[in-house]
Amino acid sequence: MSDYEIPAIGFSEAATENLGKYGRMRKQYLQAHRSGLYNSLLLSGTLYTHLLEIDQTARKRLDLMMPEMAKAAGATKELKAHAPLRLAGLMNTCKAQVEEIILNELIWD
C-alpha cells in the first residue's frame, strides 16, 4: 500500500479518435520535440482542446488555400477536359505545397 494518490491525468483514446490528421501530427510533434509544452498542456487539461483547434485551423487553411494555389498553377476547366491526368498531377502538387505551408506554420511551430 502507498500513501500517495496519483491522479489519472490525460484523455481517453476515444477522444483522440475524433482528431483529424493534423491534430494527430501536432500531438506526435509535441511528444517528440516539445515535451515540456506537451506535459504542460496535458497537466492543465487543455491538450485535447489545443489539438482540436490546430486540426480545425489546418483544415480551414487547406480549404482556403487550395483553390487559390490551383488557380495560380493554371488548373482550369479546359485542362480538366483535355488533360485530366495532368490536372491530377497539378492538384497533387498544389496540395503538397499547401500542406508544407500548414506543417511549417501550425504543426511544427
C-alpha positions as CSV (number, residue, x, y, z in Angstrom):
1,M,0.0,0.0,0.0
2,S,1.1,3.5,-0.7
3,D,0.3,6.8,1.0
4,Y,0.3,8.6,-2.4
5,E,-2.7,9.2,-4.5
6,I,-1.8,9.6,-8.2
7,P,-4.5,11.3,-10.3
8,A,-5.4,9.9,-13.7
9,I,-4.4,12.7,-16.0
10,G,-5.0,12.7,-19.7
11,F,-7.8,12.0,-22.1
12,S,-9.2,8.8,-23.3
13,E,-8.2,7.1,-26.6
14,A,-11.8,7.7,-27.8
15,A,-11.2,11.4,-27.6
16,T,-8.1,11.2,-29.8
17,E,-10.1,9.3,-32.4
18,N,-12.0,12.4,-33.1
19,L,-8.8,14.3,-34.0
20,G,-8.0,14.6,-37.7
21,K,-4.7,14.1,-39.4
22,Y,-3.3,17.5,-38.4
23,G,-4.3,17.2,-34.7
24,R,-2.6,13.8,-34.5
25,M,0.5,15.1,-36.2
26,R,0.7,18.0,-33.8
27,K,0.4,15.6,-30.9
28,Q,3.2,13.4,-32.2
29,Y,5.4,16.5,-32.8
30,L,4.8,17.8,-29.2
31,Q,5.5,14.5,-27.7
32,A,8.8,14.0,-29.6
33,H,10.2,17.6,-29.8
34,R,8.4,19.8,-27.2
35,S,7.8,17.5,-24.3
36,G,7.7,20.4,-21.8
37,L,4.8,22.1,-23.7
38,Y,3.1,18.7,-24.2
39,N,3.2,17.9,-20.5
40,S,2.1,21.4,-19.5
41,L,-0.9,21.2,-21.8
42,L,-1.7,17.7,-20.6
43,L,-1.5,18.6,-16.9
44,S,-3.6,21.7,-17.4
45,G,-6.3,19.6,-19.2
46,T,-6.1,21.7,-22.4
47,L,-4.1,19.3,-24.7
48,Y,-7.2,17.9,-26.4
49,T,-8.6,21.4,-27.0
50,H,-5.3,22.6,-28.4
51,L,-5.0,19.6,-30.7
52,L,-8.6,20.0,-31.9
53,E,-8.1,23.7,-32.6
54,I,-4.9,23.0,-34.6
55,D,-6.7,20.4,-36.6
56,Q,-9.7,22.6,-37.4
57,T,-7.5,25.6,-38.3
58,A,-5.3,23.4,-40.5
59,R,-8.3,22.0,-42.4
60,K,-9.8,25.5,-42.9
61,R,-6.4,26.8,-44.2
62,L,-6.3,23.9,-46.6
63,D,-9.8,24.6,-47.8
64,L,-9.0,28.3,-48.3
65,M,-5.6,27.9,-49.9
66,M,-6.2,25.0,-52.3
67,P,-8.4,27.0,-54.8
68,E,-6.0,29.9,-54.8
69,M,-3.0,27.6,-55.3
70,A,-4.7,25.7,-58.1
71,K,-5.8,28.9,-59.9
72,A,-2.2,30.3,-59.7
73,A,-0.9,27.0,-61.0
74,G,-3.2,27.0,-64.0
75,A,-5.8,24.5,-63.1
76,T,-8.7,25.2,-65.4
77,K,-11.8,23.5,-66.7
78,E,-10.2,23.3,-70.1
79,L,-7.2,21.4,-68.6
80,K,-9.7,19.1,-66.8
81,A,-11.4,18.3,-70.2
82,H,-8.3,17.9,-72.3
83,A,-5.6,16.6,-69.9
84,P,-7.2,15.1,-66.7
85,L,-4.0,13.3,-65.7
86,R,-2.0,16.5,-66.0
87,L,-4.7,18.2,-63.8
88,A,-4.5,15.4,-61.2
89,G,-0.7,15.8,-61.0
90,L,-1.0,19.6,-60.8
91,M,-3.6,19.3,-58.0
92,N,-1.4,16.8,-56.1
93,T,1.5,19.2,-56.3
94,C,-0.7,22.1,-55.1
95,K,-1.9,20.0,-52.1
96,A,1.7,19.1,-51.2
97,Q,2.7,22.7,-51.3
98,V,-0.3,23.8,-49.2
99,E,0.3,21.0,-46.7
100,E,4.0,22.0,-46.4
101,I,2.9,25.5,-45.5
102,I,0.4,24.2,-42.9
103,L,3.0,21.9,-41.4
104,N,5.5,24.8,-41.0
105,E,3.1,27.3,-39.7
106,L,0.8,25.2,-37.5
107,I,2.2,21.8,-36.7
108,W,5.9,22.4,-36.2
109,D,5.6,25.9,-34.7
